[in-house]
Amino acid sequence: MASVYQKQFTIPQDFPMLLKNFTREVLRSQPEDIYAFGASYFSELAADQVKERAENAPLRTATLAEMQPYLLELFLQVRAETL
């Protein structure tokens, strides 16, 4: 029986599928250390999502004012290395 004082949580739309996929991989791999396996699994999943978002992000052209400090720093580094 649920308590009337219990905080209500909303479940993110993708959570059931995420949990199902993780459970399937745990059952398939039978890891000895489920915590390390979970950390690795979710780290790889997050890295894949970051990569996917970066690949789908529109390219933006930087202005000369935005590039000038960066180019100056590169020039000074190369100059210092050649002296």
Phi and psi in degrees as GROMACS dihedral restraints (atoms count N, CA, C in turn):
[ dihedral_restraints ]
;  ai    aj    ak    al  type     phi  dphi    fc
    3     4     5     6     1   -78.1    20    10
    4     5     6     7     1   142.7    20    10
    6     7     8     9     1   -81.3    20    10
    7     8     9    10     1   144.2    20    10
    9    10    11    12     1   -71.5    20    10
   10    11    12    13     1   -14.9    20    10
   12    13    14    15     1   -95.9    20    10
   13    14    15    16     1    -5.1    20    10
   15    16    17    18     1   -70.5    20    10
   16    17    18    19     1   134.4    20    10
   18    19    20    21     1   -70.2    20    10
   19    20    21    22     1   135.1    20    10
   21    22    23    24     1   -87.2    20    10
   22    23    24    25     1   133.0    20    10
   24    25    26    27     1  -113.9    20    10
   25    26    27    28     1   144.2    20    10
   27    28    29    30     1   -96.8    20    10
   28    29    30    31     1   139.3    20    10
   30    31    32    33     1   -95.6    20    10
   31    32    33    34     1   124.2    20    10
   33    34    35    36     1   -57.6    20    10
   34    35    36    37     1   146.5    20    10
   36    37    38    39     1   -56.8    20    10
   37    38    39    40     1   -39.6    20    10
   39    40    41    42     1   -85.8    20    10
   40    41    42    43     1    -6.2    20    10
   42    43    44    45     1   -61.4    20    10
   43    44    45    46     1   -45.7    20    10
   45    46    47    48     1   -58.5    20    10
   46    47    48    49     1   -41.6    20    10
   48    49    50    51     1   -69.2    20    10
   49    50    51    52     1   -38.4    20    10
   51    52    53    54     1   -60.6    20    10
   52    53    54    55     1   -46.3    20    10
   54    55    56    57     1   -66.0    20    10
   55    56    57    58     1   -39.5    20    10
   57    58    59    60     1   -63.6    20    10
   58    59    60    61     1   -44.8    20    10
   60    61    62    63     1   -63.7    20    10
   61    62    63    64     1   -41.9    20    10
   63    64    65    66     1   -63.7    20    10
   64    65    66    67     1   -44.8    20    10
   66    67    68    69     1   -60.2    20    10
   67    68    69    70     1   -42.8    20    10
   69    70    71    72     1   -60.2    20    10
   70    71    72    73     1   -43.1    20    10
   72    73    74    75     1   -68.2    20    10
   73    74    75    76     1   -35.6    20    10
   75    76    77    78     1   -64.4    20    10
   76    77    78    79     1   -46.4    20    10
   78    79    80    81     1   -66.2    20    10
   79    80    81    82     1   -35.4    20    10
   81    82    83    84     1   -71.0    20    10
   82    83    84    85     1   -42.1    20    10
   84    85    86    87     1   -86.3    20    10
   85    86    87    88     1   -27.0    20    10
   87    88    89    90     1    48.8    20    10
   88    89    90    91     1    57.2    20    10
   90    91    92    93     1   -69.8    20    10
   91    92    93    94     1   147.1    20    10
   93    94    95    96     1   -72.9    20    10
   94    95    96    97     1   -36.0    20    10
   96    97    98    99     1  -114.3    20    10
   97    98    99   100     1    94.8    20    10
   99   100   101   102     1   -66.6    20    10
  100   101   102   103     1   -28.4    20    10
  102   103   104   105     1   -69.9    20    10
  103   104   105   106     1   -44.3    20    10
  105   106   107   108     1   -65.7    20    10
  106   107   108   109     1   -40.6    20    10
  108   109   110   111     1   -61.3    20    10
  109   110   111   112     1   -46.0    20    10
  111   112   113   114     1   -62.8    20    10
  112   113   114   115     1   -42.0    20    10
  114   115   116   117     1   -61.3    20    10
  115   116   117   118     1   -44.3    20    10
  117   118   119   120     1   -66.0    20    10
  118   119   120   121     1   -44.9    20    10
  120   121   122   123     1   -58.9    20    10
  121   122   123   124     1   -49.9    20    10
  123   124   125   126     1   -74.6    20    10
  124   125   126   127     1   -29.6    20    10
  126   127   128   129     1   -64.3    20    10
  127   128   129   130     1   -44.8    20    10
  129   130   131   132     1   -65.0    20    10
  130   131   132   133     1   -39.7    20    10
  132   133   134   135     1   -62.8    20    10
  133   134   135   136     1   -44.0    20    10
  135   136   137   138     1   -65.3    20    10
  136   137   138   139     1   -42.2    20    10
  138   139   140   141     1   -62.3    20    10
  139   140   141   142     1   -40.7    20    10
  141   142   143   144     1   -62.6    20    10
  142   143   144   145     1   -39.9    20    10
  144   145   146   147     1   -68.4    20    10
  145   146   147   148     1   -39.6    20    10
  147   148   149   150     1   -62.6    20    10
  148   149   150   151     1   -45.0    20    10
  150   151   152   153     1   -61.9    20    10
  151   152   153   154     1   -44.4    20    10
  153   154   155   156     1   -62.3    20    10
  154   155   156   157     1   -42.6    20    10
  156   157   158   159     1   -65.3    20    10
  157   158   159   160     1   -38.7    20    10
  159   160   161   162     1   -66.0    20    10
  160   161   162   163     1   -38.8    20    10
  162   163   164   165     1   -68.4    20    10
  163   164   165   166     1   -30.3    20    10
  165   166   167   168     1   -93.1    20    10
  166   167   168   169     1    -5.7    20    10
  168   169   170   171     1   -74.3    20    10
  169   170   171   172     1   139.4    20    10
  171   172   173   174     1   -69.3    20    10
  172   173   174   175     1   143.2    20    10
  174   175   176   177     1   -75.9    20    10
  175   176   177   178     1   144.3    20    10
  177   178   179   180     1  -123.7    20    10
  178   179   180   181     1   138.0    20    10
  180   181   182   183     1   -87.1    20    10
  181   182   183   184     1   127.9    20    10
  183   184   185   186     1   -81.5    20    10
  184   185   186   187     1   148.1    20    10
  186   187   188   189     1   -82.0    20    10
  187   188   189   190     1   163.4    20    10
  189   190   191   192     1   -59.8    20    10
  190   191   192   193     1   -38.5    20    10
  192   193   194   195     1   -63.6    20    10
  193   194   195   196     1   -35.1    20    10
  195   196   197   198     1   -74.0    20    10
  196   197   198   199     1   -34.3    20    10
  198   199   200   201     1   -83.9    20    10
  199   200   201   202     1   -25.5    20    10
  201   202   203   204     1   -55.0    20    10
  202   203   204   205     1   -49.0    20    10
  204   205   206   207     1   -62.6    20    10
  205   206   207   208     1   -37.9    20    10
  207   208   209   210     1   -65.1    20    10
  208   209   210   211     1   -46.9    20    10
  210   211   212   213     1   -65.1    20    10
  211   212   213   214     1   -39.4    20    10
  213   214   215   216     1   -62.1    20    10
  214   215   216   217     1   -43.2    20    10
  216   217   218   219     1   -62.8    20    10
  217   218   219   220     1   -42.9    20    10
  219   220   221   222     1   -62.5    20    10
  220   221   222   223     1   -44.3    20    10
  222   223   224   225     1   -59.7    20    10
  223   224   225   226     1   -45.1    20    10
  225   226   227   228     1   -66.0    20    10
  226   227   228   229     1   -36.0    20    10
  228   229   230   231     1   -65.7    20    10
  229   230   231   232     1   -46.4    20    10
  231   232   233   234     1   -65.1    20    10
  232   233   234   235     1   -40.9    20    10
  234   235   236   237     1   -62.0    20    10
  235   236   237   238     1   -43.0    20    10
  237   238   239   240     1   -65.6    20    10
  238   239   240   241     1   -34.8    20    10
  240   241   242   243     1   -72.1    20    10
  241   242   243   244     1   -27.0    20    10
  243   244   245   246     1   -91.3    20    10
  244   245   246   247     1   -10.8    20    10
